[in-house]
Amino acid sequence: MKITVVGSGYVGLVSGACLADVGNMVLCLDVDARKVARLQQGEVPIHEPGLDEVIRRNVAAGRLSFTTDAAEAAAFGTVQFIAVGTPPGEDGSADLQYVLAAARQLARHMTEYRVIVDKSTVPVGTADQVRQAVQQELQARGVDIPFSVVSNPEFLKEGAAIEDFMRPDRIVVGCEDETARKLMRELYAPFQRNHDRMVWMDVRSAELTKYAANAMLATRISFMNELANLAERLGADIELVRQGIGSDPRIGYHFLYPGIGYGGSCFPKDVQALQRTAQASGVELAVLAAVEHANEQQKQRLVDKVVQRFGEDLAGRHFALWGLAFKPNTDDMREAPSLTILHGLLQRGATVAVFDPIAMETGRVAMQAAGIALDRVQFAESANAAVAQADALLIATEWKPFRSPDFEWLKQALKTPVIFDGRNLYDPALVRAQGFEYLAMGR
């Protein structure tokens, strides 16, 4: 099948590469000529494990190509995915200008039946706006060309996106005509040979499903973070509590790990966007308002622990920070808790040495954008180099290389043997037995 993907960001690249990998012919459209040139050379602008290999393999095979030519893209695929960004507006609502611009661009050049698929995360009712935008462009051209609009939200975890696309838990499709339904079933047949994973519904329900899924996961995270804070006050161990409630099959273990708050490109903006959608409809989502508030508070917890241990004035103090990306296996710094931690430490007079296995460059860019004073941040060449002569170690991202450090070496390298663990990586009894002050989350 011939497929067009509009947008070569995270979702567009992963979707296009994986669809090409099962034999489809895929053309990705992007307005950034420099990015397109890099992709044609096999250079991938984002870090996602395995993605560079899949792109290079399919570019070499002629199944995956990139263009800046909208007319070429519109003429190429019967199925046309819109996978552009939907950044939050000033009020937190999703900004649909890029989605609607993509729809109009396709409509200006289409000459025969097309299935236009909203792959971007969009509010309920977006498909109606896309349909209207396409119809307006066709009327302006004086042509009557049939088309369908489908909602097919993505459920990709950064760091495991290839696996998620190739072996999906479910494939949600909001579709209201039989022609589009047949094409979408044909498109996804290679990804569900074991059993049928298609979940069919109306378009509006599909749009809401994506937001509902992310809001539920964010809720679990904030709930566990608040329980961890309570566990500290009560002298309980949140890890044992996690095991106790996770063993209930109605609850399960996923997304029950307490920490320093969620970040990334999805949960923060999707929770906000769902709230704005509800407000516009006259509905209050009190739980989600609390989830967002709890998450913002949680990002401060590690700084609060540092202040409790070393005092409010941190002038002359130097700390090591392991981890910058909002989660491991990605270089994504959007809404990363590490930025909040850096702000808190630097504002109190400290200096910080940072290390992340992947996100050093994106971290530097994000710090500049956040107004962080880079002259007081050292970018270390390794985790051990960051620790040298630091007053304490802070852990913000649960990268695998951080999970089994040489604790004897760490104790010698630190000025004071103190670890502030925002991700509960270690056994408290083991670390404390080696002479450390170990301040974790809810333990």
Secondary structure, DSSP 4 states (H G I P E B T S, - for coil): -EEEEE--SHHHHHHHHHHHHTT-EEEEE-S-HHHHHHHHTT--SS--TTHHHHHHHHHHHTSEEEES-HHHHHHH-SEEEE-----B-TTS-B--HHHHHHHHHHHHH--S-EEEEE-S---TTHHHHHHHHHHHHHHHHT----EEEEE----PPTTSHHHHHHS-S-EEEE--SHHHHHHHHHHHGGG-SSS--EEEE-HHHHHHHHHHHHHHHHHHHHHHHHHHHHHHHHT--HHHHHHHHHTSTTT-STT----S---SSSHHHHHHHHHHHHHHTT---HHHHHHHHHHHHHTTHHHHHHHHHH-S--TT-EEEEE--SSSTT----TT-HHHHHHHHHHHTT-EEEEE-SS-HHHHHHHHHHTT--GGGEEE-SSHHHHHTT-SEEEE-S--GGGSS--HHHHHHHSSS-EEEETT--S-HHHHHHTT-EEE-S--
